[in-house]
């Protein structure tokens, strides 16, 4: 029988119980704690009363979603509690001597996932940075049946510059231990992904994936540095050609991505299967295979784009606005808008292409650095057996040798494509500078493809046919070459600077008024004055008066000015008549004007005598 004597002096209090609490996904969780009170002989004083309390480790008030019963020591944690503070103290204080107390430090931990069971029907739910980090517990091909889904936006600041000795986030999956499951972003974003691992390979949110499906995920404000196979989303997708290397769909990346070799805004290196995503990230690489979307590609890429600048070094090769090196993938309905620079095989869309490019375009500047070669507005080099169809480039191409508005060095086949950008030979002795193609290896065919002689300031090209700016703005220039303006191409003076565009770009194509007729008249004008051309009796091919206020009209002069008017004209009041006013006839002499309606050049001309 144990007897308590009040004369016993309280010497110490100890708290026992669970030292970690997992925050419940919903509802609340309770845990019981016990106090052991001892006298100066370290003997337990039975029946000694204590009062219970909780506080943060630093003594501040604890999260309101953590509470304790002052009399029993039962702790309650609700699902709204956070693990940011990491831990708190459970304190027992002697009633007999309130100056004596004991405590136990208790850590708060999150549920592994917010819900789900990892199946396709009920994927594991991810709502926090810690839960995202928990995905690494399910790597390897043996976990290819595991499914994950975001249920909220996630901020990865807690895994940023202050995490892992400044290295930041550790990629999910590595060589030999890839992520192989299914990850659905459900249109949520992951923000502030920071990785600084310049000596490591397979760097990205996911380091290496295999057979994985990643979809509907946005990465915002990424800051990533790695070595080889570096991407905003995935360092390396797959590992071998011909295997199931998974797919990436409906994803995007914004921020900056940096590395040495195989560096891409979205994916560093991609094997097989498909990609339809985009990147606005700025991409920088010091070695080879650097791309705005993908650095090194073996996959099919469709309905994708990249808008960030792509910066190679003076020794970088295979640098592209969308893809650095496309080995044998099909690139379809894609575009790139960023400026691109590197030493060799530099292209506005693709640095070096060995696959197919269809219905795609680039608008950024492609620039060779140092002693540069194979620089193209669209592709630096089109390889043996490679195909380019129905594509165009409008950006400047500049380099020392083998520089073309469309392709720098061509070994493949070019069909129904064009370029309109400036083409510039740099260095002390530039060579093989061409309006469309700088150098052609005569191993493929170039068919019905054109460049703008005026805009490019190049009258020569290894292959292709040069046209004036006026001719490049006319639909008949292209339809005479068999181009499809019913389903593939469109033209409108108000869109794409008046040059042909791809129908999937969403521009409105002007109505084809082939066979239209008109009469024109004007009065002599004084040099520098505004000229007015009156159009009368404009009829379409059926003989009906042209009636509309958005009819595309181009007026050209046989003098040096070329195009003197290019805009939509109102023929609706009254039908078949319009006034065209231009102030571009500013040279004295006789100007013969030619008017085109709806992209169709008419034979009727009018002479304007400029005094």
MONOR-V919483 format. One record per run of one state. SS is the DSSP state (H for helix, E for strand, L for the rest). FROM is the first residue (numbers start at 0). LEN is the number of residues. If there is no record, write none. Layout:
<<SS | FROM | LEN> <SS | FROM | LEN>>
This chain:
<<L | 0 | 9> <E | 9 | 7> <L | 16 | 3> <E | 19 | 4> <L | 23 | 4> <E | 27 | 5> <L | 32 | 1> <E | 33 | 6> <L | 39 | 4> <E | 43 | 1> <L | 44 | 5> <E | 49 | 7> <L | 56 | 9> <E | 65 | 3> <L | 68 | 5> <E | 73 | 5> <L | 78 | 8> <E | 86 | 8> <L | 94 | 6> <E | 100 | 10> <L | 110 | 4> <E | 114 | 1> <L | 115 | 8> <E | 123 | 3> <L | 126 | 2> <H | 128 | 10> <L | 138 | 2> <H | 140 | 3> <L | 143 | 3> <E | 146 | 4> <L | 150 | 3> <E | 153 | 2> <L | 155 | 1> <H | 156 | 3> <L | 159 | 8> <E | 167 | 1> <L | 168 | 3> <E | 171 | 1> <L | 172 | 1> <E | 173 | 1> <L | 174 | 2> <E | 176 | 1> <L | 177 | 1> <E | 178 | 1> <L | 179 | 2> <E | 181 | 10> <L | 191 | 2> <E | 193 | 3> <L | 196 | 6> <E | 202 | 1> <L | 203 | 2> <E | 205 | 4> <L | 209 | 3> <E | 212 | 13> <L | 225 | 2> <E | 227 | 4> <L | 231 | 2> <E | 233 | 4> <L | 237 | 9> <E | 246 | 13> <L | 259 | 1> <E | 260 | 4> <L | 264 | 2> <E | 266 | 4> <L | 270 | 3> <E | 273 | 6> <L | 279 | 2> <E | 281 | 4> <L | 285 | 4> <E | 289 | 2> <L | 291 | 2> <E | 293 | 4> <L | 297 | 2> <E | 299 | 3> <L | 302 | 2> <E | 304 | 2> <L | 306 | 3> <E | 309 | 2> <L | 311 | 5> <E | 316 | 4> <L | 320 | 2> <E | 322 | 4> <L | 326 | 3> <E | 329 | 3> <L | 332 | 2> <E | 334 | 2> <L | 336 | 3> <E | 339 | 8> <L | 347 | 2> <E | 349 | 4> <L | 353 | 2> <E | 355 | 3> <L | 358 | 2> <E | 360 | 2> <L | 362 | 3> <E | 365 | 11> <L | 376 | 2> <E | 378 | 4> <L | 382 | 4> <E | 386 | 3> <L | 389 | 2> <E | 391 | 2> <L | 393 | 3> <E | 396 | 3> <L | 399 | 1> <E | 400 | 4> <L | 404 | 2> <E | 406 | 4> <L | 410 | 2> <E | 412 | 3> <L | 415 | 2> <E | 417 | 2> <L | 419 | 3> <E | 422 | 3> <L | 425 | 5> <E | 430 | 4> <L | 434 | 2> <E | 436 | 4> <L | 440 | 5> <E | 445 | 2> <L | 447 | 2> <E | 449 | 3> <H | 452 | 4> <L | 456 | 8> <E | 464 | 3> <L | 467 | 1> <H | 468 | 4> <L | 472 | 2> <H | 474 | 5> <L | 479 | 9> <E | 488 | 2> <L | 490 | 5> <H | 495 | 3> <L | 498 | 2> <E | 500 | 2> <H | 502 | 3> <L | 505 | 11> <E | 516 | 6> <L | 522 | 2> <E | 524 | 1> <L | 525 | 5> <E | 530 | 9> <L | 539 | 5> <E | 544 | 1> <L | 545 | 5> <E | 550 | 7> <L | 557 | 5> <E | 562 | 7> <L | 569 | 2> <E | 571 | 1> <L | 572 | 2> <E | 574 | 1> <L | 575 | 2> <E | 577 | 5> <L | 582 | 6> <E | 588 | 9> <L | 597 | 2> <E | 599 | 11> <L | 610 | 1>>
